[in-house]
Amino acid sequence: MASDTQGSVELKQEPPQRIQIYPTPSNEVPPFWRLKYEREAKKYWDNFYKRHQDRFFKDRHYLDKEWGQYFSGAGKKVVLEIGCGAGNTVFPLVATYPDIYVHACDFSPRAVELVKTHKDFIETRVNAFVCDLTAEDLTKQISPASVDIVTMIFVLSAVSPEKMSQVLQNIKMVLKPNGFVLFRDYAAGDLAQERLASKDQKISENFYVRGDGTRAFYFSEEFLRKLVKQIGFDTKEHSIHCKQVENRSREIVMNRRWVQAVFQLNSLSYSSITETEIKLQLLSKESSKSDNRVIESATDSEIDVSEGIIEMFGMSNSRNEAHC
């Protein structure tokens, strides 16, 4: 009996342990690649302009319609274009406003070279130079409190959110009291954001990497207002634009969203830039006057241009759509 009972007992074996070779899927980019995209951001954008030259972004001829009142008026205006790219903001401005002088900067050497070799480039009206506003001092290129208007068109979105305040602090130092920042960039909920999110290309909240290694942040109204207020800017205008773009050849409708705003440096914030700081910066520039990089007159400054705005309105291929 005992032997019969013993024979009927089935021994249960534990299932073999699984060894996980690949990491568990996640909707975020791994830390190694996040750091790589940050460290090599300049290289990715330089490769972008090597590949596309000046053919990717369209000239921004809407500037006069949207912000003409800021560029016109009595006296010459000095403009700083951040992230000038191939000059899609710079040259429409120079053509429309004869008295404007533009400083144009980009951290991509290839982009700056495209501006300098443009058929409409004139040294007496445009000053183009390479500068990484997240790490370099803008006042080494432009005199403090000498700029009337800063244009930032689809450029701040390419910066890591943790470094955006550094860019704005840099701009603050060269703006005149009550100077303006004209801003247009991607808004949260844009079609491109949805596509990147579906491909597990998220770096952090509202921040994504495209297939070519360039990155894009999608701004919420709350985030943007809080960011500029902390630096000392008042929001004068702010609106979210939505547009349905139909691509008939592919039979799809694209919902594009972008934010457009105007910020003004308030007087209380400007007073925090002490006279001592400005004097020290001016003295520093006197010692390097011979290189002629910084010129206050409207005839000698250079422009800083940012990449194109557009392609928010439909592109011919998937790579363009990611940048629109």
WOTA-V310387 format. One record per pair of residues at least 6 apart in sequence whose C-alpha atoms are under 7 Angstrom apart, sorted by the first residue. I is the first residue (numbers start at 1). J is the second residue. If there is no record, write none. Layout:
# WOTA-V310387
i:j
I:J
I:J
This chain:
# WOTA-V310387
i:j
27:200
27:201
27:202
28:200
28:201
28:202
28:203
29:200
29:201
29:202
29:203
34:203
37:213
41:214
42:107
42:108
44:213
44:214
45:108
45:214
46:108
46:109
46:110
49:110
49:111
50:110
54:86
57:307
57:308
57:309
57:310
57:311
58:88
58:308
58:310
59:88
59:89
59:92
59:308
60:88
60:89
60:92
60:309
61:92
71:77
76:99
76:100
76:298
77:99
77:100
77:101
77:148
78:100
78:101
78:102
78:147
78:148
78:149
78:298
79:101
79:102
79:103
79:147
79:148
79:149
79:150
80:102
80:103
80:104
80:147
80:149
80:150
80:151
80:303
80:304
81:103
81:104
81:105
81:150
81:151
81:152
81:303
81:304
81:305
81:306
82:104
82:105
82:106
82:151
82:152
82:304
82:305
82:306
83:105
83:106
83:155
83:304
83:305
83:306
83:307
84:104
84:105
84:106
84:304
84:305
84:306
84:307
85:106
85:111
85:112
85:305
85:306
85:307
86:111
86:112
86:114
86:115
86:307
87:115
87:305
88:307
88:308
89:305
89:306
90:102
90:303
90:305
91:120
94:100
100:298
101:125
101:126
101:298
101:299
101:301
102:125
102:126
102:127
102:301
102:302
102:303
102:304
103:126
103:127
103:128
103:301
103:302
103:303
103:304
104:127
104:128
104:129
104:302
104:303
104:304
104:305
105:112
105:128
105:129
105:130
105:131
105:303
105:304
105:305
106:112
106:129
106:130
106:131
106:132
106:304
106:305
106:306
107:130
107:131
107:132
108:130
109:130
112:128
112:129
112:130
115:121
116:128
123:300
124:299
124:300
124:301
125:298
125:299
125:300
125:301
125:302
126:301
126:302
126:303
127:301
127:302
127:303
128:302
128:303
128:304
133:167
133:170
134:163
134:166
134:167
137:170
138:170
139:174
140:285
141:293
141:294
142:174
142:294
143:174
143:294
143:296
144:173
144:174
144:175
144:278
145:173
145:174
145:175
145:176
145:177
146:174
146:175
146:176
146:296
147:174
147:175
147:176
148:175
148:176
148:179
148:180
149:179
149:180
149:181
150:180
150:181
150:182
151:181
151:182
151:183
152:182
152:183
152:184
152:306
153:183
153:184
153:185
153:306
153:307
153:309
154:184
154:185
154:186
154:307
154:308
154:309
155:306
155:307
156:164
157:185
157:216
157:217
157:218
158:215
158:216
158:217
165:227
165:231
168:231
169:231
177:265
177:267
177:270
178:264
178:265
178:266
178:267
179:264
179:265
180:262
180:263
180:264
180:265
181:262
181:263
181:264
182:261
182:262
182:263
183:260
183:261
183:262
184:258
184:259
184:260
184:261
185:258
185:259
185:260
186:218
186:219
186:257
186:258
186:259
187:218
187:219
187:220
187:257
187:258
187:259
188:206
188:218
188:219
188:220
189:257
190:255
190:256
190:257
191:254
191:255
191:256
192:322
196:208
201:208
201:209
202:208
202:209
203:209
206:217
206:218
207:216
207:217
207:218
208:215
208:216
208:217
209:215
209:216
210:322
232:265
232:266
232:269
233:263
233:264
233:265
233:266
234:263
234:264
234:265
234:266
235:262
235:263
235:264
236:262
236:263
236:264
237:261
237:262
238:260
238:261
238:262
239:259
239:260
239:261
240:257
240:258
240:259
240:260
241:257
241:258
241:259
242:256
242:257
242:258
243:255
243:256
243:257
244:253
244:254
244:255
244:256
245:253
245:254
245:255
245:313
245:314
246:252
246:253
246:254
247:253
247:314
256:312
294:301
295:301
310:324
311:321
311:323
311:324
312:324
313:324
314:321
315:321
